[in-house]
Amino acid sequence: MLEVTGLIKRFRSRTGVVEAVRGVSFSVKAGEVLAFLGPNGAGKTTTIKMTAGLIRPDQGAVMINGLDLHHRQSAAVQHIGAVLEGSRNLYWRLTILENLLYWGSMRRIPYRQARLRAMDLLEQVGLSDRAKNTVQTLSRGMQQKVALCQALMHRPCVLLLDEPTLGLDFESSEGIKNMVRQLAADGTAILLTTHQLDVAEELSNRVAIVRGGQLILEGHTKAVLQHYSRSSYAIVTETPLPSAILARISELPGKVQVISSQRLQYVPLEGDTETLYRLLDLLKPYPLLQVGRHQADLAEVFQQVVNSEGDI
């Protein structure tokens, strides 16, 4: 649905030419959620603006549903929906329904059809009874739901989401995330940008990270997390372990770090699958509260990738 190839964007500054985006390429298939991540100043926003058709790249192409967004195929933009952080795509003094009808007309949807579509979307997000309320009287969570409805009025095949849950309470955030899941299940290609890495991990099928204007990591979210997970184990006991047991544990092959008298971290030697069980035998009969292998989360991966030097 969305294919970005070799995007390059340069800006002039007082000190010369700055290359903000340097050959970024990625794709999002129907039904996928790609989390597009990066620190401030990495070129993420510029890439998103080129993907949305807001600025033209100096080089490269954005193809949406087989149409070139930047080269005389303006119909491509009709396949994009966008939700901007802070509900910036809504008129606050208009009612919810007026907003949706206005944007429906901008998408050349006939009035009767636009009204039916608007009320159907509002029913899906639980706001049909507030259709005549002005946007400025709504909570932030409600405004975000209306912004999503606006982006979906013309049934886009590609949806750009910028910080869709930022600042929302738990209930509102869960509602938005459920809508994103359903849209993906219905075949929408979704490009998600957020600094909330737990949300990105929860929603994405794939993840891409940019740094210094370049794409430095891309892959399936589960595979990326697995790759960065360490082969170490956390062991927590219900009661403190005596020093004699801790001394015997320290003699085992591998690396044992005594975090406290009740908490151990064990890193086995490469290929060793038996010593962990010897360790557990030494802990008998002390009750165990936890035995678990370290599993990286997206925040940990992000920090490692962004702070590393060279290519990943």
N, C-alpha and C positions, 0 to 999 in steps of 0.2 A: 504493500500500500504506500509506504513512504521509503524512498531511497535517496540518501544524501551522499554525493560523491565529490571528493576533492575540494571541499569548500576552502577558499582563501579570501580573507578580507584584510585590507590595509587601511590605516587612518594616518592622516598627517598631523603631526604635533609640532611644537616649537623646536623640539630637538631633532626632528626628522620624521621618517616614515616608520610607523609601528605596525607590525604584522600581528593583528589580534587573533586571527584564526589561520592555522597553517595546515591545510590539507586534511581536514576532518571528513571522514566517511563513516556512515552507519546506515542501517536499514531497520524498519519496523514492519513486521508482517501483520496481516489481519489477525486479530485476537491476541496480539502481544502487547505487553507493557514494558517499554524500555525506560529504565531510570537513567537519565542523562545528568551526571553529577560533576561537580568541580568546585574548587575554592573560588572566592571572589577574585576577579581579574584573570581567570583562566581562559576566557573566550566563550564561556557557556552562553551568556545572554546574547552575544553577537551571533552565535550559531543559531540560536532559537529564533532570533529576528529574521535571519536569512531563510530559515525553514518555514517561517510563517509568511514570508513574502513582504516583510516590512522594510527590509533593506536588500539591495542587490549585492551578490558576491562579486569579487573581482575575478575569480575563477571558480569553476566547479558547477555542479548542477543539483537541483532539488526536483525529484520526480515524485508526483503524487498521483496514484492510480494510473500510471503510465503517461501522465502529462507533465511537461516541463514548466515549472512554476515561474521561471524568470525569463523565458524566451518565447514571447508571443502566444502563449497558451494560457490566457487569463482564466479559462474555465477551471484550471487546476485549483485556484483558490476556493472555488465552490465546494471542494471536497474537504476543506479544513474547518475545524472548529477550535476555538481557543478560550481558555479560562485563565485570566490574568490574576495574579496575586492582588488581594485587596479589593476585589470586585470592581476593577477599573473599567470593565466593559458594560457598566450599568449606569443609567441616569437616575440619580437618587430621588429626584422630585416627581418622577413618573411612578405610576403604580406598577406592580409586578406584571400584570397583564399588558399594560401599555408598553412596557419595555419589550416584552416578547413579541408583541404585534409589530412594534417599530422595527426590531431587528429581523423579523420575518419578512417585512416589506423590503428591507435592504437586500435580502436574499431572493427577492422577487417571488415570494410565496403568496398566492392569492389569499385575500383576507379571510374568507370562510375557512379555507384549509389551514391557514396560520392560527386561527382561533381554536380550531379543533386540536391542532398539534400542541398549542400552548397549554390548554386545559388538561390534555392527556399527560404532558410532562409534569405539570403542577400536581396532578393526582399521584403520580409516581413518587414525588418527593414530599408528599403530605402537605402541600401548600395551596391546594385548590380553594380552601375556605378563606385565604388571604389574598386572593387575586386582585382585589381592589385596594389593598394597602400599598402605600408608597414605600419604595425601597429603603428610604432613610429611617423608617420606623421599625425595621426588622433587625433581629439579632444578626451578628456576624455569620453565624452558621446558616441562617435562612438566606442571607444575601449570597453566600457562596453557592447554595443550592439553586438560587435563581440564576446566578452567573452560569452555572453548568447547564441549566435548562436553555438559556439563551444560546449557548454554544451548540446545543443539540437540535435547535429548531429546524435546520435544513438537513438533518440526518447525515452528518459528515462521516466519511470513512476513516479520517485521521483526526485525532483529538490531541491538542497540545495543552497540557496542564502545568501551570506554574504555581507552586506552593498551594495546592488545593485544600490542605487541612491546617495551614499555619494559623495559630491563634484561636483555634476552635476548641470548645469543650469536648469531653470524651464522646458524648452522645452524637453531637454534630459531626465530629471527625469520623466516627464509625459509619454514620449515614453516607457521608461522601465516599468513603472507602468501599462500601458495599455497592454504590452506584458505579464506581470505577470497575470493580470486579464484574458486574453485570454487563457493562458496556463491552469489556474485553470478551466476555463469554459470547456476546452477540456478534462478535467479529470486528469490532472497532480496533484500529491500530492506535495505540496511545503512547505519546512521548511525554514522560513525567520529569519535571525538574523540581527539586526540593532540597533544602538543607536539613530536613528531618529524615535522617538516614534510616530510622526504624520504620518509617512509613514507606520509604523506597524499598527496603528489604521485604516488607510485608506484601507489597503490591506487584513488584516487578517480576517478570520472567527472565529479563536480561538486564545487564547493567553496563554502562559506558562511563568512563571517567576521563575528563580532560584536564590538562595541566599545561600552562604556558602556550595555549593556543593549539595544542596537539592532543589527539586521542591516544592515551597511553595504556588503557585497559578496556577490553570489551569481552563479554562472555555471558553465559547463562548464570544467573544469580547463584543457584545452588552449587554449580561447579566452581565458581569463584570463591565462595565461602569455604568450600571443602579444601580448595587449594591452599588457602591461607590459614587453615586450622592446624594447630600444632599437635604433634603426637605426645601429648602430656595428659596426665590424669590428676584430677582433684579428689582428695579423699578427706572426708570429715567424719570424726567419731563423736559419739554422744558424750563421752567422758574423756578427761585428759589421759594421754598415754604415759606410762612410766618411762623414765630415762633409759632403763635397760632395754625396753622394746625399741625405743628410738635408736639406740646404739646398734642393735642388730639390723634394723631397717637400713641404716646408713652403710652397712657392709654389702648390700645387694648391688648387683651390676646396674649400671645406669646412674641417673642423677636424682637424688631425693632432696627436696628443699623442705625443711621444717618451718612452716609458716607460723605455727603455734603448737602447743601440746595436743591440740585436737584437729589440726589442719595440716595436711601434707600435700605437696605437689611432686609427682613422680614422672620423670622423663625416661622411658626405657631406651636401651641401645637399639639402633636400627635393626629391624628384623627379629627382635626379641619378643616373643609372644607368651613366654612362660613365666618370666620373673614377676609380672603383675600378680599372678595367682600365688606365688610364694609370698609376696608382700601381704596379700589378703590373709593367707594362713597365719602369718606372724601377728596379725591383728585380732585373731580369735582369743578370747570370746567377747572382745569389746564391741558394743553395738555401733553399727555404722549408720550415719545419717545421710551420707552422700558418697557415691563413687561415680565419677563422670569424666568423660573425655572432653578436652577443651574443644569448643566450637567457636570459630571466629564469627563475629557479626559484621554487618556492612560498615559500621562506624570504625571498627578496627582495621578492616581492609582499606577503607578510604584514607585513614591516617598513614598507613604503611606506604600506600601507592603515592600519595601526594607528597610525602616527605622524603621519598626515595630519590636517588640520583640516577639519571640515565633511563633507558627504556625498561619496561616491565615485561 
